[in-house]
Amino acid sequence: MKIAIFNDDILGIVKGDYVTDVSEAAGWDSASPRESFLRLMEDFDQLKGKMEDAAQSGKSYHLSEVTLKSPVPSTGKIWAAPVNYLNHQIEMNKMFNNAPRTIEELALFLKSPESLSGPSDPILLPFADRRTDHEAELGYVIGKKAKNVKASEAKDYIFGYFALLDISIRGNEERTWRKSFDTFTPIGPWIVTADEIENPNDLAMTLWVNDEVRQDGSTKHLIYDCFKCFEVACNNMTLQPGDIIATGTPEGVGPIQDGDHVRIKIEQVGEFTVDVKYSEEALGQKELEHQTLEG
Protein backbone atom coordinates (compact mmCIF):
# COMPACT_ATOMS: atom_id res chain seq x y z
CA MET A 1 0.00 0.00 0.00
CA LYS A 2 1.21 3.49 -0.87
CA ILE A 3 0.14 5.86 1.90
CA ALA A 4 0.28 9.60 1.26
CA ILE A 5 -0.58 12.76 3.13
CA PHE A 6 -1.72 15.57 0.88
CA ASN A 7 -3.24 19.06 0.76
CA ASP A 8 -4.62 19.94 4.22
CA ASP A 9 -3.19 16.83 5.89
CA ILE A 10 -5.63 14.45 4.22
CA LEU A 11 -4.76 10.74 4.33
CA GLY A 12 -4.71 9.01 0.96
CA ILE A 13 -3.87 5.79 -0.83
CA VAL A 14 -2.00 6.13 -4.12
CA LYS A 15 -2.80 3.90 -7.07
CA GLY A 16 -1.33 4.75 -10.44
CA ASP A 17 -1.59 8.49 -11.03
CA TYR A 18 -4.35 9.04 -8.48
CA VAL A 19 -4.62 9.46 -4.73
CA THR A 20 -7.88 8.62 -2.94
CA ASP A 21 -9.03 10.10 0.35
CA VAL A 22 -9.31 7.31 2.93
CA SER A 23 -9.34 9.53 6.02
CA GLU A 24 -12.73 8.45 7.32
CA ALA A 25 -12.01 4.73 6.97
CA ALA A 26 -8.76 5.14 8.90
CA GLY A 27 -10.24 7.33 11.63
CA TRP A 28 -7.83 10.03 10.53
CA ASP A 29 -8.02 13.52 12.05
CA SER A 30 -6.43 16.10 9.75
CA ALA A 31 -6.21 18.52 12.66
CA SER A 32 -3.87 16.10 14.48
CA PRO A 33 -1.79 14.36 11.80
CA ARG A 34 1.01 13.26 14.13
CA GLU A 35 -1.33 11.52 16.58
CA SER A 36 -3.40 10.11 13.72
CA PHE A 37 -0.32 8.69 12.04
CA LEU A 38 0.80 6.93 15.21
CA ARG A 39 -2.67 5.40 15.63
CA LEU A 40 -2.66 4.35 11.98
CA MET A 41 0.57 2.41 12.41
CA GLU A 42 -0.56 0.84 15.69
CA ASP A 43 -3.91 -0.31 14.27
CA PHE A 44 -2.84 -0.89 10.68
CA ASP A 45 -3.65 -4.61 10.58
CA GLN A 46 -7.26 -3.83 11.55
CA LEU A 47 -7.54 -0.71 9.35
CA LYS A 48 -5.91 -2.02 6.19
CA GLY A 49 -9.00 -3.72 4.79
CA LYS A 50 -11.23 -0.71 5.46
CA MET A 51 -8.71 1.58 3.80
CA GLU A 52 -8.47 -0.63 0.74
CA ASP A 53 -12.27 -0.68 0.42
CA ALA A 54 -12.38 3.11 0.76
CA ALA A 55 -9.75 3.43 -1.96
CA GLN A 56 -12.18 1.79 -4.38
CA SER A 57 -15.02 4.23 -3.78
CA GLY A 58 -13.62 7.38 -2.15
CA LYS A 59 -12.94 10.74 -3.74
CA SER A 60 -9.87 10.59 -5.96
CA TYR A 61 -7.53 13.29 -7.18
CA HIS A 62 -4.91 13.22 -9.92
CA LEU A 63 -1.47 13.50 -8.36
CA SER A 64 -0.75 16.56 -10.48
CA GLU A 65 -3.64 18.35 -8.75
CA VAL A 66 -2.54 17.84 -5.15
CA THR A 67 0.31 18.92 -2.90
CA LEU A 68 2.04 15.93 -1.35
CA LYS A 69 3.28 16.50 2.19
CA SER A 70 5.82 14.62 4.26
CA PRO A 71 4.35 11.10 4.60
CA VAL A 72 5.63 11.09 8.20
CA PRO A 73 3.97 14.21 9.69
CA SER A 74 6.70 14.69 12.29
CA THR A 75 9.28 12.54 14.00
CA GLY A 76 10.94 12.16 17.36
CA LYS A 77 14.39 11.44 15.94
CA ILE A 78 16.22 10.67 12.73
CA TRP A 79 19.09 8.18 12.89
CA ALA A 80 21.33 8.42 9.83
CA ALA A 81 24.10 6.21 8.48
CA PRO A 82 27.45 7.82 7.60
CA VAL A 83 29.64 6.38 4.83
CA ASN A 84 27.60 3.20 4.32
CA TYR A 85 28.80 2.50 0.75
CA LEU A 86 32.47 1.75 0.03
CA ASN A 87 32.45 3.71 -3.24
CA HIS A 88 31.19 6.76 -1.35
CA GLN A 89 34.15 6.44 1.02
CA ILE A 90 36.49 6.34 -1.99
CA GLU A 91 34.99 9.45 -3.57
CA MET A 92 35.11 11.37 -0.29
CA ASN A 93 38.81 10.55 -0.01
CA LYS A 94 39.38 11.87 -3.53
CA MET A 95 37.33 15.06 -3.04
CA PHE A 96 38.39 16.07 0.44
CA ASN A 97 41.43 13.89 1.20
CA ASN A 98 40.12 13.28 4.70
CA ALA A 99 39.97 9.46 4.66
CA PRO A 100 36.52 9.15 6.24
CA ARG A 101 35.87 6.04 8.25
CA THR A 102 32.87 3.88 7.41
CA ILE A 103 29.73 3.06 9.37
CA GLU A 104 31.55 0.05 10.85
CA GLU A 105 33.61 2.46 12.98
CA LEU A 106 31.29 5.46 13.13
CA ALA A 107 27.92 3.77 13.85
CA LEU A 108 25.01 6.21 13.34
CA PHE A 109 24.46 9.92 13.94
CA LEU A 110 21.38 11.97 14.76
CA LYS A 111 19.73 14.60 12.56
CA SER A 112 17.35 17.14 14.02
CA PRO A 113 13.68 16.15 13.62
CA GLU A 114 13.12 19.77 12.53
CA SER A 115 15.07 19.03 9.34
CA LEU A 116 12.18 16.86 8.09
CA SER A 117 10.31 18.16 5.04
CA GLY A 118 8.10 16.83 2.27
CA PRO A 119 8.33 16.08 -1.46
CA SER A 120 6.73 19.41 -2.42
CA ASP A 121 8.87 21.58 -0.16
CA PRO A 122 12.01 23.37 -1.42
CA ILE A 123 15.45 22.78 0.01
CA LEU A 124 16.49 26.07 1.61
CA LEU A 125 20.22 26.78 1.54
CA PRO A 126 21.15 28.56 4.79
CA PHE A 127 24.49 29.93 3.53
CA ALA A 128 25.40 31.61 0.28
CA ASP A 129 29.12 30.84 0.65
CA ARG A 130 29.16 27.20 1.79
CA ARG A 131 29.15 24.07 -0.36
CA THR A 132 25.93 22.10 0.15
CA ASP A 133 25.58 18.58 -1.31
CA HIS A 134 22.77 16.19 -2.19
CA GLU A 135 22.79 12.64 -0.85
CA ALA A 136 20.20 10.13 -2.13
CA GLU A 137 19.10 7.52 0.38
CA LEU A 138 16.48 4.90 1.17
CA GLY A 139 14.67 5.78 4.39
CA TYR A 140 12.08 4.05 6.53
CA VAL A 141 9.80 4.75 9.48
CA ILE A 142 9.60 2.66 12.63
CA GLY A 143 6.18 1.17 13.35
CA LYS A 144 6.68 -0.36 16.80
CA LYS A 145 8.71 0.43 19.90
CA ALA A 146 12.02 -1.40 19.76
CA LYS A 147 15.11 -1.90 21.89
CA ASN A 148 17.90 -4.44 21.47
CA VAL A 149 16.19 -6.02 18.46
CA LYS A 150 18.43 -8.05 16.19
CA ALA A 151 18.70 -7.45 12.46
CA SER A 152 17.01 -10.79 11.79
CA GLU A 153 13.83 -9.48 13.43
CA ALA A 154 13.98 -5.88 12.18
CA LYS A 155 11.52 -6.38 9.33
CA ASP A 156 8.70 -6.82 11.85
CA TYR A 157 9.31 -3.33 13.26
CA ILE A 158 9.53 -1.32 10.02
CA PHE A 159 6.23 0.20 8.91
CA GLY A 160 7.28 1.38 5.48
CA TYR A 161 9.86 2.87 3.12
CA PHE A 162 10.35 6.13 1.22
CA ALA A 163 12.96 8.05 -0.75
CA LEU A 164 15.04 10.43 1.35
CA LEU A 165 17.50 13.24 0.69
CA ASP A 166 20.20 13.84 3.28
CA ILE A 167 21.28 17.41 2.49
CA SER A 168 24.76 18.14 3.78
CA ILE A 169 26.91 21.23 4.21
CA ARG A 170 30.59 20.38 3.76
CA GLY A 171 32.99 21.47 6.46
CA ASN A 172 34.70 20.51 9.69
CA GLU A 173 31.72 20.89 12.01
CA GLU A 174 29.95 17.86 13.48
CA ARG A 175 27.72 15.93 11.06
CA THR A 176 24.66 16.58 13.20
CA TRP A 177 25.07 20.35 12.79
CA ARG A 178 25.90 20.29 9.07
CA LYS A 179 22.92 18.07 8.23
CA SER A 180 20.20 19.36 10.56
CA PHE A 181 19.07 22.66 9.06
CA ASP A 182 15.39 23.14 8.25
CA THR A 183 14.40 21.32 5.01
CA PHE A 184 17.58 19.16 5.05
CA THR A 185 15.69 15.83 5.18
CA PRO A 186 13.05 15.76 2.42
CA ILE A 187 11.18 12.44 2.27
CA GLY A 188 8.48 11.01 0.02
CA PRO A 189 6.66 10.90 -2.18
CA TRP A 190 4.67 8.51 0.05
CA ILE A 191 5.24 5.53 2.32
CA VAL A 192 5.28 2.10 0.70
CA THR A 193 4.30 -0.30 3.46
CA ALA A 194 6.89 -2.92 4.33
CA ASP A 195 4.73 -5.82 3.18
CA GLU A 196 5.10 -4.57 -0.42
CA ILE A 197 8.92 -4.39 -0.39
CA GLU A 198 10.19 -7.96 -0.55
CA ASN A 199 13.86 -7.01 -0.25
CA PRO A 200 14.77 -3.41 0.63
CA ASN A 201 18.43 -4.39 0.34
CA ASP A 202 18.29 -4.72 -3.45
CA LEU A 203 16.67 -1.55 -4.80
CA ALA A 204 18.01 0.65 -7.59
CA MET A 205 18.37 4.33 -6.71
CA THR A 206 18.99 7.31 -9.01
CA LEU A 207 19.36 11.03 -8.41
CA TRP A 208 19.39 13.83 -10.95
CA VAL A 209 20.28 17.50 -10.56
CA ASN A 210 18.38 19.25 -13.31
CA ASP A 211 18.88 16.81 -16.21
CA GLU A 212 22.21 15.40 -15.06
CA VAL A 213 22.42 11.97 -13.44
CA ARG A 214 24.57 12.40 -10.35
CA GLN A 215 23.95 9.20 -8.37
CA ASP A 216 23.10 5.79 -9.79
CA GLY A 217 23.39 3.03 -7.22
CA SER A 218 21.65 0.21 -5.41
CA THR A 219 20.97 -0.69 -1.81
CA LYS A 220 22.56 -4.08 -2.52
CA HIS A 221 25.90 -2.33 -1.99
CA LEU A 222 25.13 -1.14 1.55
CA ILE A 223 27.83 -2.00 4.10
CA TYR A 224 25.23 -2.24 6.86
CA ASP A 225 21.95 -3.16 5.19
CA CYS A 226 18.58 -1.74 6.23
CA PHE A 227 18.11 -4.32 8.97
CA LYS A 228 21.63 -3.99 10.39
CA CYS A 229 21.12 -0.20 10.57
CA PHE A 230 17.99 -0.88 12.58
CA GLU A 231 19.87 -3.17 14.98
CA VAL A 232 22.56 -0.55 15.57
CA ALA A 233 19.96 2.20 16.09
CA CYS A 234 18.12 0.29 18.83
CA ASN A 235 21.14 -1.29 20.50
CA ASN A 236 20.65 -0.15 24.12
CA MET A 237 18.58 2.79 22.84
CA THR A 238 14.83 2.84 22.37
CA LEU A 239 13.28 3.42 18.96
CA GLN A 240 9.77 4.83 19.09
CA PRO A 241 6.99 4.59 16.49
CA GLY A 242 7.45 7.41 14.01
CA ASP A 243 11.25 7.50 14.29
CA ILE A 244 13.09 7.55 10.97
CA ILE A 245 16.23 5.78 9.80
CA ALA A 246 18.24 6.98 6.79
CA THR A 247 20.45 4.24 5.41
CA GLY A 248 23.27 6.20 3.74
CA THR A 249 24.16 7.37 0.26
CA PRO A 250 26.01 5.77 -2.68
CA GLU A 251 28.74 7.48 -4.67
CA GLY A 252 28.06 10.52 -6.83
CA VAL A 253 27.32 13.17 -4.22
CA GLY A 254 27.79 16.72 -5.44
CA PRO A 255 26.91 20.37 -4.84
CA ILE A 256 23.51 21.95 -5.31
CA GLN A 257 22.78 25.64 -5.73
CA ASP A 258 19.97 28.13 -5.88
CA GLY A 259 17.71 27.38 -8.87
CA ASP A 260 18.52 23.66 -9.13
CA HIS A 261 15.91 20.90 -9.27
CA VAL A 262 16.81 17.67 -7.46
CA ARG A 263 15.00 14.47 -8.43
CA ILE A 264 15.31 11.17 -6.56
CA LYS A 265 13.87 7.84 -7.69
CA ILE A 266 13.98 4.50 -5.87
CA GLU A 267 12.80 1.24 -7.40
CA GLN A 268 9.46 -0.02 -6.00
CA VAL A 269 9.19 3.10 -3.84
CA GLY A 270 8.68 6.16 -6.06
CA GLU A 271 10.20 9.48 -7.00
CA PHE A 272 9.91 13.18 -6.28
CA THR A 273 11.55 16.43 -7.33
CA VAL A 274 12.35 19.38 -5.07
CA ASP A 275 13.56 22.88 -5.89
CA VAL A 276 16.65 24.44 -4.34
CA LYS A 277 16.44 28.02 -3.08
CA TYR A 278 18.33 30.38 -0.83
CA SER A 279 16.83 30.86 2.61
CA GLU A 280 15.98 34.37 3.76
CA GLU A 281 19.17 34.36 5.79
CA ALA A 282 21.29 33.45 2.77
CA LEU A 283 19.58 36.10 0.65
CA GLY A 284 20.35 38.64 3.37
CA GLN A 285 23.97 37.51 3.35
CA LYS A 286 24.20 37.95 -0.43
CA GLU A 287 22.58 41.39 -0.25
CA LEU A 288 25.06 42.46 2.42
CA GLU A 289 27.97 41.24 0.31
CA HIS A 290 26.57 43.13 -2.70
CA GLN A 291 26.26 46.34 -0.71
CA THR A 292 29.81 45.92 0.61
CA LEU A 293 31.19 45.50 -2.90
CA GLU A 294 29.26 48.53 -4.17
CA GLY A 295 30.44 50.60 -1.21
BAVO-589933 format. One record per atom (N, C-alpha, C): x, y, z. Coordinates in steps of 0.2 Angstrom, whole numbers, plus 2048, in hexadecimal, padded with zeros to 3 digits. Example, Ala and Ser with C-alpha at 12.3 -4.5 7.8 and 13.67 -1.06 7.14 Angstrom:
! residues 2
east_north_up
842_7E4_827
83E_7EA_827
842_7F0_827
840_7F5_823
844_7FB_824
840_800_827
END
This chain:
! residues 295
east_north_up
804_7FA_800
800_800_800
804_806_800
803_80B_7FC
806_811_7FC
802_817_7FF
804_819_805
801_81D_80A
804_824_809
7FF_829_807
801_830_806
7FE_835_80B
801_83A_80C
7FD_840_810
7FD_846_80B
7F8_849_80A
7F7_84E_804
7F3_854_806
7F4_859_803
7F0_85F_804
7F0_861_80B
7EA_862_80E
7E9_864_815
7E9_85E_81A
7EF_85A_819
7F0_854_81D
7EB_84F_81D
7E9_84E_817
7E4_848_815
7E8_842_814
7E5_83C_817
7E8_836_816
7E6_833_80F
7EA_830_80B
7E8_82D_805
7EC_827_803
7E9_823_7FF
7ED_81D_7FC
7EE_81E_7F5
7F4_81D_7F2
7F6_81F_7EB
7F6_818_7E7
7F2_819_7E2
7F2_813_7DD
7F3_817_7D6
7F8_815_7D2
7F9_818_7CC
7FB_81F_7CD
7F7_823_7C9
7F8_82A_7C9
7F3_82E_7CD
7F0_82A_7D2
7EA_82D_7D6
7EB_82C_7DD
7E9_830_7E1
7E9_82F_7E8
7E2_830_7EB
7E0_82B_7EF
7D9_82B_7F1
7D8_82C_7F9
7D4_831_7FB
7D3_833_802
7D0_82D_806
7D4_82A_80B
7D1_825_80F
7D1_827_816
7D1_82D_817
7D1_830_81E
7CC_82D_823
7C6_82D_820
7C0_82A_825
7C1_823_826
7C3_81F_822
7C4_818_823
7C9_816_828
7CF_81B_828
7D4_81A_82C
7D3_81D_833
7CE_821_834
7CD_825_83A
7D2_82A_83B
7D3_82D_835
7D9_832_835
7D6_839_836
7DA_83D_83A
7D8_844_83C
7DD_848_839
7DB_84C_834
7E0_851_831
7E2_856_835
7DF_857_83B
7E1_85D_83F
7E7_85A_844
7E7_853_844
7ED_850_848
7F0_84B_844
7F4_84D_83F
7F7_848_83B
7FC_843_83F
800_846_843
805_842_847
802_83D_84B
7FD_83F_84F
7F9_83A_853
7F6_835_84F
7F3_837_849
7EF_833_845
7F4_82E_841
7FA_830_83F
7FE_82B_83C
801_826_841
802_828_847
804_823_84C
7FE_81D_84D
7F8_820_84D
7F3_81B_84E
7F2_817_848
7F3_81A_842
7F3_816_83C
7F8_810_83C
7FE_811_83E
803_80C_83E
801_807_843
7FF_809_849
7FD_804_84E
7F7_800_84C
7F2_802_849
7EC_7FE_847
7EC_7FC_840
7F2_7FC_83D
7F2_7FC_835
7EF_7F5_833
7F0_7F0_837
7EE_7E9_835
7E6_7E9_835
7E3_7ED_83A
7DC_7ED_83A
7D9_7F2_835
7DD_7F7_833
7DA_7FC_82F
7DC_7FB_827
7E0_7F7_826
7E2_7F6_81F
7DD_7F4_81A
7D9_7EF_81C
7D3_7ED_818
7CE_7F3_817
7CC_7F7_81C
7C8_7FC_81B
7CB_802_817
7D1_803_817
7D4_808_813
7D4_806_80C
7D6_7FF_80B
7D6_7FD_804
7CF_7FD_801
7CA_7FC_805
7C3_7FD_802
7C1_804_800
7C3_808_805
7C2_810_804
7C6_812_7FE
7CB_80F_7FC
7CF_811_7F6
7CC_80F_7F0
7C7_80B_7F0
7C3_809_7EA
7BD_80E_7E9
7BB_811_7EE
7B5_815_7ED
7B6_81C_7EF
7BB_81E_7F3
7BC_825_7F5
7BD_82A_7F0
7BE_830_7F2
7BF_836_7ED
7C7_835_7EB
7C8_836_7E5
7CF_835_7E2
7D1_83B_7DF
7D7_83D_7DF
7DA_842_7DC
7E0_840_7D8
7E1_843_7D2
7E7_842_7CE
7ED_845_7D2
7F3_841_7D2
7F9_843_7D6
7FB_84A_7D4
7FA_84C_7CE
7FC_853_7CC
7F8_858_7CF
7F2_857_7D2
7EE_85C_7D4
7EF_85D_7DC
7F3_859_7DF
7F3_859_7E6
7FA_85B_7E8
7FB_85D_7EF
802_85F_7F2
803_859_7F6
808_855_7F5
80A_850_7F9
80E_852_7FF
80D_850_805
810_853_80B
815_84D_80D
819_84E_812
81D_849_815
819_843_817
81A_83D_815
816_837_817
816_835_81E
81C_838_822
81C_837_829
81B_83F_82C
816_840_82F
814_847_830
819_84B_835
81C_847_839
822_849_83D
825_843_841
82B_844_843
82E_83F_846
832_841_84C
833_83C_851
837_83D_857
83E_83D_856
841_839_851
848_839_850
849_836_849
84F_838_846
851_835_840
858_833_841
859_82C_840
85F_829_840
862_828_839
868_82A_838
86B_82A_831
871_826_831
873_823_82B
878_81F_82A
87E_823_827
884_824_829
889_827_826
88E_822_822
88F_824_81C
894_820_818
892_818_818
88D_817_815
88A_810_816
88B_80D_80F
88E_810_80A
890_80D_804
897_80E_803
89B_808_801
8A2_809_800
8A4_80E_7FB
8A1_80E_7F5
8A2_813_7F0
8A1_81A_7F2
89D_81B_7F7
89C_822_7F9
8A2_824_7FD
8A5_81F_801
8AB_820_805
8B1_822_800
8B1_81E_7FB
8B6_820_7F6
8B6_827_7F3
8B0_829_7F1
8AF_82F_7EE
8B0_835_7F3
8AE_834_7F9
8B0_839_7FF
8B7_83A_800
8BB_834_7FF
8C2_835_800
8C5_839_7FA
8C2_838_7F4
8C5_83B_7EE
8C3_843_7EF
8BD_844_7F1
8BB_84B_7F1
8BE_84F_7F6
8BE_84C_7FC
8C0_850_802
8C6_84E_806
8C9_848_803
8CF_845_806
8CF_845_80E
8C9_843_810
8C9_842_818
8C7_83B_81A
8C8_836_816
8C8_82F_817
8C2_82E_81C
8BC_82F_81A
8B7_82E_81F
8B6_826_821
8B5_825_827
8B3_81E_829
8AC_81C_827
8AB_816_827
8A4_813_825
8A0_812_82B
89A_810_82A
895_80F_82F
897_80A_834
89B_805_832
89E_800_836
8A1_803_83C
8A5_809_83B
8A8_80C_841
8A4_812_844
8A0_815_840
89C_81B_842
896_81A_845
893_814_843
88C_813_845
887_818_842
882_81A_846
87D_81F_843
87E_826_846
87B_82B_843
87A_832_846
873_834_845
872_839_849
86B_83C_84A
86A_842_846
865_843_842
863_849_83F
85D_84C_843
85C_852_843
857_856_846
850_854_843
84B_852_847
844_851_844
842_857_840
844_85D_842
842_863_83F
844_863_837
849_85F_836
84B_85F_82F
847_85C_82A
842_858_82D
83D_854_828
839_859_824
838_857_81E
834_85B_819
831_856_814
82C_858_810
828_854_80B
82B_855_804
828_851_800
82A_850_7F9
828_856_7F5
824_85B_7F7
822_861_7F4
825_867_7F7
829_866_7FC
82C_86C_7FF
833_86D_7FC
835_873_7FB
83C_875_7F9
841_874_7FE
847_872_7FC
84D_872_800
850_879_801
850_87B_807
852_882_808
85A_882_80A
85E_885_806
865_886_808
866_88B_80D
869_88A_813
86A_88F_818
870_894_817
875_892_813
87A_896_812
87C_897_80A
87D_89D_808
87F_89E_801
886_89C_800
88A_89B_805
892_89A_803
894_893_806
890_88F_807
892_888_809
890_883_804
894_87E_803
892_878_7FE
88D_874_802
887_873_7FE
882_86F_801
880_869_7FC
880_863_7FE
880_85D_7F9
879_859_7FA
877_856_7F5
872_851_7F5
875_84A_7F7
870_846_7FA
872_83F_7FC
86B_83B_7FB
86B_837_7F6
865_833_7F5
865_82D_7FA
860_82B_7FD
85F_826_802
859_822_802
859_81C_804
852_819_806
851_81A_80D
84B_81C_80F
849_81D_816
843_819_818
842_818_81E
83C_814_821
83A_817_827
834_815_829
831_818_82F
830_812_834
831_813_83A
830_80D_83F
829_80D_841
826_807_841
81F_806_843
81D_804_84A
822_801_84D
821_7FE_854
827_800_858
826_801_85F
82C_802_863
831_7FC_863
837_7FE_863
83C_7F9_863
842_7FB_867
845_7F6_86A
84C_7F7_86D
84F_7F0_86D
855_7F0_86C
859_7EA_86B
856_7E4_867
854_7E7_861
851_7E2_85C
856_7E0_857
857_7DA_856
85C_7D8_851
85A_7D9_84A
85F_7D9_845
85E_7DB_83E
859_7D6_83B
859_7CF_83E
855_7CA_83B
84E_7CB_83C
84C_7CF_841
845_7D1_843
843_7D8_841
847_7DC_83E
846_7E3_83D
840_7E4_838
83F_7DF_834
83A_7E0_82F
833_7E1_832
832_7DE_838
82B_7DE_83B
82A_7E5_83F
82F_7E9_83F
82F_7EF_842
82E_7F5_83D
830_7F4_837
830_7F9_832
829_7FA_82F
826_800_82F
81F_801_82D
81F_802_825
824_806_823
824_807_81B
82A_80B_819
82B_80B_813
831_80E_810
830_814_80B
835_819_80A
834_81F_806
83B_821_804
83B_825_7FF
841_828_7FC
842_82E_801
849_82F_802
84B_834_807
851_838_804
852_83E_805
857_842_803
85B_845_80A
861_843_80B
865_845_810
869_84B_80E
867_851_80F
86A_857_80C
870_859_811
876_85A_80F
87C_85B_813
880_861_811
882_865_816
887_86A_815
88D_867_816
892_868_812
899_866_813
89D_86B_817
8A1_867_81C
8A5_86B_820
8A7_867_826
8AA_86A_82B
8AD_867_830
8A9_866_837
8A3_869_836
89F_868_83C
89C_861_83D
899_860_842
896_859_843
890_858_83E
890_851_83C
88B_850_837
884_852_839
882_851_840
87B_853_842
87A_85A_840
87F_85F_841
87D_866_840
87D_867_838
881_864_835
881_865_82D
87C_863_82A
878_85E_82D
873_85A_829
86C_85B_82C
86B_860_831
865_861_835
861_867_834
863_86B_82F
85F_871_82D
858_870_82B
854_874_82C
84D_874_829
84D_872_822
849_86D_820
848_86B_819
84E_866_817
852_864_81B
858_860_819
856_858_819
850_856_81B
84E_84F_81A
848_84E_816
847_850_810
841_84F_80C
840_847_80B
83A_845_80C
838_83E_80B
832_83E_807
830_838_804
82A_837_800
82B_832_7FA
827_832_7F5
821_836_7F5
81C_834_7FA
81C_82E_7FC
817_82B_800
81B_825_804
817_822_808
81A_81C_80C
818_815_808
81C_811_806
81A_80B_803
81B_806_809
815_803_80B
815_7FF_811
81A_7F9_810
81D_7F6_816
822_7F1_816
820_7EB_812
81A_7E9_813
818_7E3_810
818_7E3_808
819_7E9_805
81A_7E9_7FE
821_7E9_7FB
825_7EA_800
82D_7EA_7FE
830_7E3_800
830_7DF_7FC
833_7D8_7FD
83A_7D8_800
83E_7DD_7FD
845_7DD_7FF
848_7E4_7FE
848_7E8_803
84A_7EF_803
851_7F0_802
855_7EA_803
85C_7EA_802
85E_7E8_7FB
85A_7E9_7F6
85B_7E8_7EF
857_7ED_7EA
857_7F3_7EC
853_7F8_7E8
858_7FD_7E4
856_7FE_7DE
85A_803_7DA
858_80A_7DC
85D_80F_7DC
85C_816_7DE
860_81A_7DA
85C_820_7D8
85F_825_7D3
85D_82C_7D5
862_830_7D4
861_837_7D6
863_83B_7D0
85F_840_7CE
861_845_7C9
861_84C_7CC
866_850_7CA
865_857_7CB
864_85B_7C4
85E_85E_7C4
85C_860_7BD
85B_85A_7B9
85F_85A_7B3
85E_854_7AF
865_84F_7AF
869_851_7B4
86F_84D_7B5
86E_848_7BA
870_841_7B8
870_83C_7BD
876_83D_7C1
875_83D_7C8
87B_83E_7CC
87C_837_7D0
877_834_7D2
878_82E_7D6
874_828_7D3
877_823_7D2
874_81D_7CF
876_817_7D3
872_815_7D8
875_80F_7DC
870_80A_7DE
871_806_7E3
86C_801_7E5
86E_800_7EC
868_7FE_7F0
869_7FD_7F7
86C_7F6_7F8
86D_7F2_7F3
871_7EC_7F3
878_7ED_7F5
87B_7F3_7F4
882_7F4_7F6
882_7F7_7FD
87D_7F8_801
87E_7FA_808
883_7F6_80C
887_7FA_810
88B_7F6_815
887_7F3_81A
883_7F7_81E
87E_7F5_822
877_7F5_81F
874_7F0_81E
86E_7F0_81A
868_7F3_81E
862_7F4_81C
85D_7F7_81F
85C_7F4_826
85C_7EE_827
85B_7EA_82D
860_7EB_832
866_7EB_82F
86C_7EC_834
86C_7F3_837
86A_7F8_832
86A_7FF_835
865_7FF_83B
85F_7FC_83A
85A_7FC_83F
85D_7F9_845
860_7F3_845
863_7F0_84B
868_7F5_84F
86C_7F9_84B
871_7FD_84E
86D_803_851
868_805_84E
864_80B_850
860_809_857
85E_803_858
85B_801_85E
85F_7FD_863
865_7FD_862
86A_7FA_867
86B_7FE_86D
867_7FC_872
867_7FF_879
864_806_878
861_808_873
85D_80E_872
856_80C_86F
851_810_872
84A_80E_870
848_812_86A
846_80E_865
842_811_85F
83B_811_860
838_817_85E
831_818_85F
82D_818_859
827_816_859
823_817_852
823_81E_850
825_81F_849
825_825_846
82C_827_845
831_824_849
838_826_847
83A_823_840
83F_827_83E
841_826_837
849_823_837
84A_81F_832
851_81D_831
853_81E_82A
858_822_829
85B_823_822
861_81E_821
862_81B_81C
866_815_81B
86D_817_818
86E_81D_816
874_81F_813
874_820_80B
879_823_808
879_825_801
87E_821_7FD
87D_820_7F7
882_81D_7F3
886_822_7F0
88B_820_7EC
890_825_7E9
88C_82A_7E4
88F_830_7E3
88C_835_7DE
88A_83B_7E1
88B_83C_7E8
889_842_7EB
88C_848_7E8
888_84E_7E8
88B_854_7E5
887_85A_7E7
88A_860_7E5
887_866_7E8
880_868_7E4
87C_86B_7E8
876_86E_7E5
876_875_7E7
872_879_7E3
872_880_7E3
86B_883_7E2
86A_889_7E4
864_88D_7E3
862_88C_7DB
85B_88A_7DA
859_889_7D4
859_882_7D1
85C_87D_7D5
85D_876_7D2
856_873_7D4
855_86D_7D0
850_869_7D2
853_862_7D3
851_85F_7D9
854_858_7DB
84F_853_7DA
850_84E_7D7
84B_848_7D6
84E_842_7D8
84A_83E_7DD
84D_838_7DF
847_833_7DD
84A_82D_7DB
845_827_7DA
848_821_7DC
844_81D_7E0
846_817_7E3
841_811_7E0
844_80C_7DE
840_806_7DB
83B_804_7E0
835_802_7DE
82F_800_7E2
82D_805_7E7
830_80B_7E8
82E_810_7ED
82B_816_7EA
82E_819_7E5
82B_81F_7E2
831_824_7E1
82E_82A_7DE
833_82F_7DD
830_836_7DF
834_83B_7E0
832_842_7E1
837_847_7DF
835_84D_7DD
83A_852_7DB
839_858_7E0
83E_85B_7E2
83E_861_7E7
842_866_7E4
840_86D_7E5
844_872_7E3
849_874_7E8
84E_878_7E6
853_87A_7EA
853_882_7EA
853_885_7F0
852_88C_7F1
857_88E_7F6
858_895_7F6
85C_898_7FC
856_899_801
858_898_807
854_89A_80D
854_8A2_80E
850_8A5_812
850_8AC_813
857_8AE_816
859_8AA_81A
860_8AC_81D
865_8AC_818
865_8A7_813
86A_8A7_80E
869_8AD_809
863_8AF_808
862_8B5_803
864_8BB_807
863_8BB_80D
866_8C1_811
86D_8C2_811
871_8BC_811
878_8BC_811
87A_8BE_80A
877_8BC_805
879_8BE_7FE
878_8C5_7FD
872_8C8_7FF
871_8CF_7FF
876_8D3_802
878_8D1_808
87D_8D4_80C
884_8D4_808
886_8CF_805
88C_8CE_802
88C_8D3_7FC
886_8D3_7F8
885_8D8_7F3
886_8DF_7F4
883_8E1_7FA
883_8E8_7FC
88B_8E9_7FE
88E_8E5_801
895_8E6_803
899_8E7_7FD
898_8E3_7F8
89C_8E4_7F2
89A_8EA_7EE
894_8EC_7EE
892_8F3_7EB
895_8F9_7EF
896_8F8_7F6
898_8FD_7FA
8A0_8FE_7F9
END
